Amino acid sequence: METMKDTLEDTVRASFAGVVWSHKIHEKQADLYFNSFRRMETLKIICSILTSVGIVAMIVKDPLWLKLVSAAISGTGAFISTYFQSFKTQEQIDVQKKVARELLSLRDKYIHLLLAIRLGTENIEDSVANFEKLESEKHEIYRTAPITTDKAVTMARDALCISNDNNYSDSEIDNMLPSALKKVNKSGS
């Protein structure tokens, strides 16, 4: 019986790890889209300002180069606006964040299942049924999840493996808890 429990725990842990990775990848993809959106939005604002300045300047002076520069800047602004509409950048950000939130919720459910397995609070059959339910939920999220880029995967790897984004020391956790729930008492022992 212990072998079945160990096998189940190892299998749940592997699925948990995949969900953690997927969550972080979608989170980083949303960050990439947001940063691109912010840069393009800033450039669009600058183009609008420069176009307005060019038009005002043409009232005072009317050289050909000023018309050409103003037209080019105006065209760049129009391109950015069209790009936003065509690729629905804000929608892409929202969808990636939604998937990341769903995976975060699923991650917590895997943690609860691992806790139940480790503590033995439910029988093996119930744990297997709960695992199968989580796997079904995971596959539904994956089925509808948008694609991600290699850059998002690299950023997720850096966040999880180098920065240890999902790991907290006892003292970091204690800093977030009220005194009565701290693992290490106030005297440091």
C-alpha positions in Angstrom: 0.0 0.0 0.0 2.9 2.4 0.8 4.2 1.9 -2.8 0.9 3.0 -4.2 0.9 6.1 -2.0 4.5 6.9 -3.0 3.7 6.4 -6.7 0.7 8.6 -6.5 2.6 11.3 -4.6 5.4 11.3 -7.2 2.9 11.5 -10.0 1.0 14.4 -8.4 4.3 16.2 -7.7 5.3 15.9 -11.4 1.9 17.3 -12.5 2.3 20.1 -9.8 5.7 21.0 -11.2 4.2 21.2 -14.7 1.4 23.5 -13.5 3.9 25.7 -11.7 6.0 26.1 -14.8 3.0 26.8 -17.0 1.7 29.4 -14.6 5.0 31.2 -14.6 5.3 31.0 -18.4 1.9 32.5 -18.9 2.6 35.2 -16.3 5.9 36.1 -18.1 4.2 36.1 -21.5 1.6 38.6 -20.1 4.6 40.7 -18.9 6.2 40.6 -22.3 2.9 41.7 -24.0 2.4 44.4 -21.4 5.9 45.8 -21.8 5.5 45.8 -25.6 2.1 47.5 -25.3 3.6 50.1 -22.9 6.5 50.9 -25.3 4.2 51.1 -28.3 1.7 53.3 -26.5 4.5 55.6 -25.4 5.7 55.8 -29.0 2.2 56.5 -30.2 1.9 59.4 -27.8 5.2 60.8 -28.9 4.2 60.5 -32.5 0.9 62.3 -31.9 2.7 65.1 -30.1 5.4 65.4 -32.8 2.7 65.4 -35.5 0.8 68.2 -33.8 4.1 70.2 -33.4 4.8 69.6 -37.1 1.4 70.8 -38.2 1.7 73.9 -36.0 5.2 74.5 -37.4 3.9 74.3 -41.0 1.6 77.2 -40.2 4.6 79.3 -39.5 7.0 77.8 -42.1 6.2 75.5 -44.9 9.3 73.6 -45.9 9.0 70.3 -47.8 11.2 68.4 -45.3 8.9 69.4 -42.4 5.9 68.0 -44.4 7.8 64.8 -45.1 8.9 64.3 -41.4 5.4 65.1 -40.1 3.8 62.7 -42.6 6.3 59.9 -41.6 5.7 60.5 -37.9 1.9 60.5 -38.5 2.2 57.3 -40.5 4.1 55.7 -37.7 1.4 56.6 -35.2 -1.3 55.3 -37.5 0.7 52.0 -37.9 0.9 51.6 -34.1 -2.8 52.2 -33.8 -3.5 49.6 -36.5 -1.1 47.2 -34.9 -3.0 47.5 -31.6 -6.3 46.8 -33.3 -5.0 44.0 -35.5 -3.2 42.0 -32.8 -5.4 43.0 -29.9 -2.5 43.4 -27.6 -4.6 44.3 -24.6 -6.7 41.2 -25.1 -3.6 39.0 -25.4 -2.4 40.4 -22.1 -5.8 39.8 -20.4 -6.0 36.2 -21.8 -2.5 35.3 -20.6 -3.2 36.8 -17.1 -6.5 34.8 -17.0 -4.7 31.6 -17.8 -2.0 32.3 -15.2 -4.7 32.9 -12.6 -6.4 29.7 -13.4 -3.1 27.8 -13.2 -2.3 29.5 -9.9 -5.6 28.3 -8.5 -5.0 24.8 -9.9 -1.5 24.9 -8.3 -3.0 25.5 -4.9 -5.4 22.5 -5.4 -2.4 20.3 -6.2 -0.7 21.5 -3.0 -3.8 20.6 -1.0 -3.9 17.1 -2.6 -0.2 16.6 -1.8 -0.9 17.6 1.8 -3.8 15.1 2.0 -1.6 12.3 0.5 1.3 13.1 2.9 -0.9 13.4 6.0 -3.0 10.4 4.9 -6.2 12.3 5.6 -8.0 10.5 2.7 -7.8 7.0 1.3 -5.8 6.2 -1.8 -8.9 5.8 -4.0 -10.2 9.3 -3.0 -6.8 10.8 -3.7 -6.6 9.1 -7.1 -10.1 10.5 -7.9 -9.1 14.0 -6.8 -5.9 13.7 -8.9 -7.9 12.7 -12.0 -10.3 15.6 -11.4 -7.3 18.0 -11.2 -5.7 16.5 -14.4 -9.0 17.0 -16.2 -9.1 20.6 -15.1 -5.5 21.1 -16.1 -6.0 19.7 -19.6 -9.1 21.9 -20.1 -7.0 25.0 -19.1 -4.2 23.8 -21.5 -6.6 23.2 -24.3 -7.8 26.8 -24.3 -4.5 28.5 -23.3 -2.9 30.8 -25.9 0.6 30.1 -27.2 3.6 31.4 -25.5 7.1 32.4 -26.8 10.5 31.0 -26.1 11.4 34.3 -24.4 8.6 33.8 -21.9 9.9 30.2 -21.2 13.4 31.6 -20.6 12.0 34.3 -18.3 10.0 31.7 -16.4 13.1 29.5 -16.0 15.1 32.5 -14.6 12.3 33.4 -12.2 11.8 29.8 -10.9 15.4 28.5 -11.0 17.5 31.5 -10.4 15.4 34.0 -8.5 13.4 31.2 -6.7 10.1 33.1 -7.3 8.0 30.5 -5.7 10.2 29.7 -2.6 10.1 31.5 0.7 12.3 31.1 3.7 10.8 30.6 7.1 11.7 34.2 8.0 10.1 35.6 4.9 6.9 33.7 5.7 7.1 34.8 9.4 7.3 38.5 8.2 3.9 38.0 6.6 2.2 36.4 9.5 0.9 37.7 12.8 3.2 37.0 15.8 1.0 34.1 17.1 1.5 32.2 13.8 5.2 32.7 13.3 7.3 29.6 13.1 10.3 31.2 14.8 9.4 33.0 18.0 10.4 36.6 18.7 13.6 35.6 20.6 14.9 33.9 17.4 14.9 30.4 18.8 
